[in-house]
Amino acid sequence: MKFIFKAIIFIFAIIYIFSFNNVYAITEGTVYLSCNKQSIEINEEVEVFVNIEGFYSDAYDFELYFDSDKLEFINENDNDNLNIIDNRIIYLWYDENGGIKEKTGNIKTFKFRAKSDGLATFSINGNFYTKKGQEVRTDFKELQIEIGKDETALQKQAKEEIGTSNDKANSKLQNLRLSIEGMVPDFNKDIYNYYLIVNENVNNIEVLTIGENNNSEIVITGNENLKDGLNEIEIKVISEDKTNNSEYIINVTKTNNIEDANTNLETLAIQDFLLYPSFDNNITNYNVEVSSTTDNINLLAIPEDEEASIEIKKGDTLQKGNNEVIITVIAKNNYTKKDYIINVYKRNNDEELKYQEEQKENQESLNEILEKTSITIQSNDKQENNKEQNENEMRNSIFYIIGIILIFTIILLINKKLKNKSKKKTINKKTKE
């Protein structure tokens, strides 16, 4: 009866809002579910949050559906404006102060306790109104959580794989993998910054780490309860003897618009010099070596997204030795970033002399190879010419012999014909006599 009474009040509140504002335009927004834990064990509790995005609501009623075979709803407030029917929670709310306390973001939290293993699904639908009585056309998104999750593939790999170094001062990772694909660049123990973009339904990321020294201490933070926007997963590796530590950072962008988070470069090049390795937008660390007389480099960096921006950090003049150039790509959303790093090594005078000598030796070796190749080519050409000449001579000889045979044959035929003719004359003469 209490719920029915409150429902009647809610209906009158909606009629009141429409009567005094007389606005019937429809706005758009999103209603989605999130949770504080992506996976739980049996008897463990989980909180599910109802969130609205893109508008403020002054009144709403919705139905939250849950898997009652796997979850038990915990009702901590008997006076709340809700009613429970089987696997459905009916909830309504309106601002009694006429819009002063209109809501957005997380508007309601529900608590559940796990009963059995499996994948549990939550879904929601309902009606939402703004302060002016506008009905909101909403997109609803469901949520899934794991209960009694089996040992993952990453967890199995972690048990099977061990570090290969016995150095007690080693604080580097041997391997780093995530439960979600898309991390760039590929893992390298000497690269400490990585990047990942995930959609808004991802709340936790499982991280597998293997230290080069299996006895090093590894501390992982920031991989749970991801917030919208930028997140930083920090992996701190402390050496066995506690003398060294390394920090690997995974920069995670959680967003519902992945295109606006594009931080890829389309082109990266340095005039007159070659990058190593060759440019690939999924590779973030490069090397290049320049002469001792090079004080500046002409850098070309073009982002894939025309609306992304670029910041370049480098010294005014190259110093002897290593020089770090950082190209930061800032996505269209203005908060997702990626650093491309180029280590520019400038040779000193001694190294330059050695380099020039090596180049000279290489050129001489190349010339020798080219000369030998040229001689070989000429020899081959001469052999080909001799072969062709021999073939021509043989062909001419054959034609000569055939010609002689033909001439001899013709002479024989003519001689035979003359003999026959002479014989006929002799016979004719005798006949006349």
C-alpha positions as CSV (number, residue, x, y, z in Angstrom):
1,M,0.0,0.0,0.0
2,K,2.8,2.4,0.9
3,F,4.4,1.8,-2.6
4,I,1.1,2.3,-4.4
5,F,0.5,5.5,-2.5
6,K,3.9,6.8,-3.5
7,A,3.3,5.8,-7.1
8,I,0.1,7.9,-7.1
9,I,2.0,10.9,-5.7
10,F,4.7,10.3,-8.4
11,I,2.0,10.3,-11.2
12,F,0.5,13.6,-9.8
13,A,4.0,15.1,-9.7
14,I,4.5,14.3,-13.4
15,I,1.1,15.8,-14.3
16,Y,2.0,18.9,-12.3
17,I,5.3,19.3,-14.1
18,F,3.6,19.0,-17.5
19,S,0.7,21.3,-16.5
20,F,2.9,24.3,-15.5
21,N,5.6,24.0,-18.1
22,N,3.6,22.9,-21.1
23,V,6.8,21.8,-22.8
24,Y,6.6,18.5,-24.8
25,A,9.9,18.5,-26.6
26,I,12.0,15.3,-26.4
27,T,15.7,15.3,-25.4
28,E,18.1,12.4,-25.6
29,G,20.4,10.8,-23.1
30,T,21.9,7.5,-21.9
31,V,21.1,5.4,-18.9
32,Y,23.7,2.7,-18.1
33,L,24.6,0.4,-15.3
34,S,28.1,0.0,-13.7
35,C,29.4,-1.9,-10.6
36,N,32.2,-1.7,-8.1
37,K,33.4,-5.3,-8.9
38,Q,33.5,-7.1,-12.2
39,S,33.9,-10.5,-10.7
40,I,32.8,-11.8,-7.2
41,E,32.7,-15.0,-5.3
42,I,29.7,-16.8,-3.8
43,N,28.3,-14.9,-0.7
44,E,30.3,-11.8,-1.7
45,E,28.4,-8.5,-2.1
46,V,28.4,-6.2,-5.2
47,E,27.1,-2.7,-5.7
48,V,25.3,-1.9,-8.9
49,F,25.0,1.8,-9.9
50,V,22.3,3.4,-12.1
51,N,23.8,6.2,-14.1
52,I,22.3,8.9,-16.4
53,E,24.4,10.8,-18.9
54,G,23.7,13.7,-21.1
55,F,20.8,15.3,-19.2
56,Y,19.5,16.2,-15.7
57,S,16.4,14.4,-14.5
58,D,13.7,15.9,-12.2
59,A,11.5,12.7,-12.1
60,Y,11.9,9.1,-13.2
61,D,10.6,5.6,-12.8
62,F,12.5,2.5,-13.9
63,E,12.7,-1.2,-13.6
64,L,15.9,-3.0,-12.8
65,Y,16.1,-6.7,-13.8
66,F,18.6,-9.0,-12.2
67,D,19.4,-12.7,-12.3
68,S,17.5,-14.0,-9.2
69,D,19.0,-17.5,-9.6
70,K,22.5,-16.1,-9.1
71,L,21.9,-13.0,-7.0
72,E,20.0,-11.9,-3.9
73,F,18.9,-8.3,-3.6
74,I,19.8,-6.7,-0.3
75,N,17.2,-4.1,0.6
76,E,18.9,-1.8,3.2
77,N,16.1,0.9,3.2
78,D,12.5,-0.3,3.8
79,N,11.3,3.3,3.3
80,D,12.7,3.6,-0.2
81,N,10.4,4.2,-3.1
82,L,10.8,0.7,-4.5
83,N,8.9,-2.5,-4.9
84,I,10.4,-6.0,-5.6
85,I,8.6,-8.5,-7.8
86,D,10.5,-11.7,-8.5
87,N,13.6,-10.6,-10.4
88,R,12.5,-7.0,-10.9
89,I,13.1,-3.9,-8.8
90,I,10.6,-1.1,-9.5
91,Y,11.9,2.3,-8.4
92,L,10.5,5.8,-8.7
93,W,11.6,9.2,-7.7
94,Y,10.7,12.9,-8.2
95,D,12.0,16.1,-6.9
96,E,9.6,17.3,-4.3
97,N,11.3,20.8,-4.4
98,G,10.3,21.4,-8.0
99,G,13.6,20.8,-9.7
100,I,16.1,22.2,-7.2
101,K,17.6,18.7,-6.6
102,E,17.5,17.4,-10.2
103,K,19.9,14.5,-10.7
104,T,22.6,13.4,-13.2
105,G,25.5,10.9,-13.0
106,N,25.0,8.1,-10.4
107,I,21.4,8.4,-9.3
108,K,20.8,5.2,-7.4
109,T,22.9,2.3,-5.9
110,F,21.6,-1.3,-5.4
111,K,23.4,-4.0,-3.4
112,F,23.3,-7.7,-4.2
113,R,24.8,-10.9,-2.7
114,A,26.0,-13.7,-4.9
115,K,24.2,-17.1,-4.6
116,S,25.7,-19.3,-7.3
117,D,28.4,-19.5,-10.0
118,G,28.0,-18.1,-13.5
119,L,27.5,-15.0,-15.5
120,A,24.9,-12.6,-14.0
121,T,23.1,-10.0,-16.2
122,F,21.5,-6.8,-15.2
123,S,19.2,-4.7,-17.4
124,I,17.1,-1.6,-17.0
125,N,14.3,0.4,-18.7
126,G,12.0,3.2,-17.7
127,N,10.9,6.8,-18.1
128,F,12.9,9.9,-17.3
129,Y,11.9,13.6,-17.3
130,T,13.7,16.9,-17.1
131,K,12.9,19.8,-14.9
132,K,10.7,21.3,-17.7
133,G,8.7,18.1,-18.0
134,Q,10.6,17.1,-21.2
135,E,10.5,13.3,-21.7
136,V,14.0,12.0,-22.3
137,R,14.6,9.5,-25.1
138,T,17.1,7.2,-23.5
139,D,19.4,4.4,-24.6
140,F,19.7,1.6,-22.0
141,K,22.8,-0.4,-21.6
142,E,23.0,-3.7,-19.6
143,L,25.7,-5.0,-17.3
144,Q,27.3,-8.4,-16.7
145,I,29.4,-9.7,-13.8
146,E,31.2,-13.0,-13.2
147,I,30.4,-15.1,-10.1
148,G,32.8,-17.7,-8.9
149,K,35.0,-17.0,-11.9
150,D,37.2,-19.9,-13.0
151,E,41.0,-19.4,-13.1
152,T,41.7,-17.3,-16.1
153,A,44.2,-18.0,-18.9
154,L,46.4,-15.2,-17.6
155,Q,46.4,-16.7,-14.1
156,K,47.4,-20.1,-15.5
157,Q,50.2,-18.6,-17.5
158,A,51.5,-16.8,-14.4
159,K,51.8,-20.1,-12.7
160,E,53.6,-21.7,-15.6
161,E,56.0,-18.9,-16.5
162,I,58.9,-17.9,-14.2
163,G,61.7,-15.3,-14.4
164,T,65.0,-16.3,-15.9
165,S,67.4,-14.0,-14.1
166,N,69.3,-14.7,-10.9
167,D,70.5,-11.1,-10.5
168,K,69.2,-9.9,-7.1
169,A,69.4,-6.2,-8.2
170,N,67.2,-6.8,-11.3
171,S,64.0,-4.8,-11.2
172,K,62.7,-5.3,-14.7
173,L,59.7,-7.2,-16.1
174,Q,60.2,-10.2,-18.3
175,N,56.6,-10.2,-19.4
176,L,53.5,-8.0,-19.3
177,R,50.0,-9.0,-20.6
178,L,46.5,-7.7,-20.1
179,S,43.1,-9.4,-20.1
180,I,42.0,-6.9,-22.8
181,E,43.7,-6.6,-26.2
182,G,44.9,-3.3,-27.7
183,M,47.9,-2.3,-25.5
184,V,50.5,-0.4,-27.5
185,P,53.4,-0.7,-28.1
186,D,54.1,-4.4,-27.7
187,F,55.8,-5.1,-24.4
188,N,59.5,-4.4,-24.1
189,K,61.3,-4.6,-20.8
190,D,63.1,-1.3,-21.6
191,I,59.9,0.6,-22.5
192,Y,58.0,2.0,-19.5
193,N,55.0,3.7,-21.0
194,Y,52.0,1.9,-22.6
195,Y,48.6,3.0,-23.9
196,L,45.2,1.4,-24.0
197,I,41.7,2.6,-25.0
198,V,38.6,0.7,-23.6
199,N,34.9,1.2,-23.8
200,E,32.8,2.5,-21.0
201,N,31.7,-1.0,-19.9
202,V,35.2,-2.0,-18.8
203,N,35.6,-1.5,-15.1
204,N,38.6,-3.8,-14.2
205,I,41.6,-5.0,-16.2
206,E,43.5,-8.1,-15.2
207,V,47.2,-7.7,-15.4
208,L,49.8,-10.5,-15.7
209,T,53.4,-9.6,-14.8
210,I,56.4,-11.8,-14.7
211,G,59.6,-10.3,-13.2
212,E,63.0,-11.2,-14.8
213,N,64.0,-12.1,-11.3
214,N,61.2,-14.3,-10.0
215,N,61.9,-13.1,-6.4
216,S,61.4,-9.4,-7.2
217,E,58.4,-7.7,-5.6
218,I,55.6,-6.5,-8.0
219,V,52.9,-4.1,-6.9
220,I,50.0,-3.3,-9.3
221,T,47.6,-0.4,-8.6
222,G,44.9,1.4,-10.6
223,N,43.6,-1.6,-12.6
224,E,40.2,-1.7,-10.8
225,N,37.2,0.6,-10.7
226,L,38.3,2.5,-13.8
227,K,36.7,5.9,-14.1
228,D,35.6,7.6,-17.3
229,G,38.5,9.5,-19.0
230,L,42.1,8.9,-18.1
231,N,43.3,6.1,-15.8
232,E,46.8,5.1,-14.9
233,I,47.8,1.5,-14.1
234,E,51.1,1.5,-12.2
235,I,53.3,-1.6,-12.0
236,K,56.1,-1.1,-9.6
237,V,58.9,-3.7,-9.6
238,I,61.2,-3.8,-6.6
239,S,64.4,-5.9,-6.9
240,E,65.1,-8.8,-4.6
241,D,67.8,-6.9,-2.7
242,K,65.7,-3.8,-2.5
243,T,68.3,-1.7,-4.2
244,N,66.5,-0.9,-7.5
245,N,62.9,-0.3,-8.6
246,S,61.2,0.2,-12.0
247,E,57.8,1.7,-12.8
248,Y,55.8,0.6,-15.8
249,I,52.8,2.8,-16.6
250,I,49.7,1.8,-18.7
251,N,47.7,4.9,-19.7
252,V,44.1,3.8,-20.0
253,T,41.4,5.9,-21.6
254,K,37.9,4.8,-20.8
255,T,35.4,6.3,-23.2
256,N,32.2,5.7,-25.2
257,N,33.8,7.6,-28.2
258,I,36.9,5.7,-29.2
259,E,37.4,7.8,-32.4
260,D,37.8,11.0,-30.4
261,A,40.6,9.2,-28.5
262,N,42.8,8.6,-31.5
263,T,46.4,9.5,-30.7
264,N,48.1,7.7,-33.6
265,L,50.6,9.4,-35.9
266,E,50.1,8.9,-39.6
267,T,53.7,10.1,-40.5
268,L,56.9,10.4,-38.5
269,A,60.2,11.2,-40.2
270,I,63.4,13.1,-39.9
271,Q,64.9,14.9,-42.9
272,D,68.1,13.2,-44.3
273,F,68.1,10.5,-41.6
274,L,66.4,7.2,-41.1
275,L,64.5,6.1,-38.0
276,Y,65.2,2.7,-36.5
277,P,63.0,0.8,-36.5
278,S,60.9,2.0,-39.5
279,F,57.9,4.0,-38.5
280,D,54.8,2.2,-37.4
281,N,52.1,4.0,-35.4
282,N,52.0,1.2,-32.9
283,I,55.7,1.6,-32.1
284,T,56.5,4.5,-29.8
285,N,60.2,4.4,-29.3
286,Y,62.8,5.1,-32.1
287,N,66.5,5.7,-32.5
288,V,68.5,7.7,-35.0
289,E,72.2,8.6,-35.3
290,V,73.4,11.9,-36.7
291,S,76.7,13.5,-37.6
292,S,78.9,15.5,-35.2
293,T,78.1,18.6,-37.2
294,T,74.3,18.3,-37.0
295,D,72.9,20.8,-34.5
296,N,69.2,20.5,-35.4
297,I,66.9,18.1,-37.0
298,N,63.9,18.8,-39.2
299,L,61.1,16.7,-37.8
300,L,57.8,15.7,-39.7
301,A,54.9,14.5,-37.5
302,I,51.4,14.3,-38.8
303,P,48.5,12.8,-36.7
304,E,45.9,10.4,-38.2
305,D,43.1,12.6,-36.9
306,E,43.2,16.1,-38.3
307,E,41.6,17.5,-35.2
308,A,44.3,16.0,-32.9
309,S,47.2,18.3,-31.9
310,I,50.9,17.8,-31.5
311,E,53.4,19.1,-29.0
312,I,57.2,18.5,-29.5
313,K,59.7,18.7,-26.7
314,K,63.4,18.9,-27.6
315,G,66.4,20.9,-26.9
316,D,67.3,23.9,-29.0
317,T,70.6,22.4,-30.1
318,L,71.7,18.8,-30.2
319,Q,74.4,17.8,-27.7
320,K,77.0,15.2,-28.2
321,G,75.6,11.8,-27.2
322,N,72.0,11.0,-26.5
323,N,69.2,13.5,-27.1
324,E,65.6,12.7,-26.3
325,V,62.9,14.1,-28.5
326,I,59.3,13.6,-27.3
327,I,56.3,14.0,-29.7
328,T,53.1,14.1,-27.7
329,V,49.9,13.6,-29.7
330,I,46.8,15.0,-28.0
331,A,43.5,13.5,-29.1
332,K,40.4,15.4,-30.2
333,N,38.9,14.8,-26.8
334,N,41.8,16.9,-25.3
335,Y,42.7,14.5,-22.6
336,T,43.9,11.2,-24.3
337,K,47.7,11.5,-25.0
338,K,50.4,9.3,-26.4
339,D,54.2,10.0,-26.5
340,Y,56.4,9.0,-29.4
341,I,60.0,9.1,-28.3
342,I,63.1,9.4,-30.5
343,N,66.5,9.0,-29.1
344,V,68.8,11.1,-31.3
345,Y,72.5,10.1,-30.9
346,K,74.9,12.8,-32.0
347,R,78.4,11.4,-32.7
348,N,81.4,13.1,-31.1
349,N,84.5,14.1,-33.2
350,D,86.4,10.8,-32.6
351,E,83.2,8.8,-33.5
352,E,82.7,11.0,-36.5
353,L,86.3,10.3,-37.8
354,K,85.8,6.5,-37.2
355,Y,82.4,6.7,-38.9
356,Q,83.9,8.5,-42.0
357,E,86.7,5.9,-42.2
358,E,84.2,3.1,-42.0
359,Q,82.1,4.7,-44.7
360,K,85.2,5.1,-46.8
361,E,86.2,1.4,-46.3
362,N,82.6,0.4,-47.0
363,Q,82.7,2.4,-50.2
364,E,86.0,0.9,-51.3
365,S,84.7,-2.6,-50.6
366,L,81.6,-1.7,-52.5
367,N,83.6,-0.4,-55.5
368,E,85.7,-3.6,-55.5
369,I,82.5,-5.7,-55.5
370,L,81.1,-3.5,-58.3
371,E,84.4,-3.8,-60.2
372,K,84.4,-7.6,-59.8
373,T,80.8,-7.7,-60.8
374,S,81.6,-5.6,-63.8
375,I,84.5,-7.8,-64.9
376,T,82.3,-10.9,-64.4
377,I,79.6,-9.2,-66.4
378,Q,82.1,-8.4,-69.2
379,S,83.5,-11.9,-69.1
380,N,80.1,-13.3,-69.3
381,D,79.3,-10.9,-72.2
382,K,82.5,-12.0,-74.0
383,Q,81.6,-15.6,-73.5
384,E,78.2,-15.0,-74.8
385,N,79.7,-13.1,-77.8
386,N,82.2,-16.0,-78.4
387,K,79.4,-18.5,-78.1
388,E,77.3,-16.5,-80.5
389,Q,80.2,-16.2,-82.9
390,N,80.9,-19.9,-82.8
391,E,77.2,-20.6,-83.4
392,N,77.2,-18.3,-86.4
393,E,80.4,-19.9,-87.8
394,M,78.9,-23.3,-87.3
395,R,75.7,-22.2,-88.9
396,N,77.6,-20.7,-91.9
397,S,79.6,-23.9,-92.3
398,I,76.4,-26.0,-92.3
399,F,74.9,-23.6,-94.9
400,Y,78.2,-23.9,-97.0
401,I,78.2,-27.7,-96.9
402,I,74.5,-27.7,-97.8
403,G,75.2,-25.3,-100.7
404,I,78.0,-27.5,-102.0
405,I,75.7,-30.5,-101.8
406,L,73.0,-28.7,-103.7
407,I,75.3,-27.5,-106.4
408,F,76.8,-31.0,-106.8
409,T,73.3,-32.4,-107.0
410,I,72.2,-29.9,-109.6
411,I,75.4,-30.6,-111.7
412,L,74.6,-34.3,-111.6
413,L,71.0,-33.8,-112.6
414,I,72.1,-31.5,-115.5
415,N,74.7,-34.0,-116.7
416,K,72.2,-36.8,-116.5
417,K,69.8,-34.8,-118.5
418,L,72.4,-34.0,-121.2
419,K,73.4,-37.6,-121.5
420,N,69.7,-38.6,-121.9
421,K,69.3,-36.0,-124.6
422,S,72.4,-37.1,-126.4
423,K,71.2,-40.7,-126.2
424,K,67.9,-39.8,-127.7
425,K,69.6,-38.0,-130.6
426,T,71.7,-41.1,-131.4
427,I,68.6,-43.4,-131.4
428,N,66.7,-41.0,-133.6
429,K,69.7,-40.9,-136.1
430,K,69.9,-44.6,-136.3
431,T,66.2,-44.8,-136.8
432,K,66.3,-42.5,-139.8
433,E,69.1,-44.5,-141.4
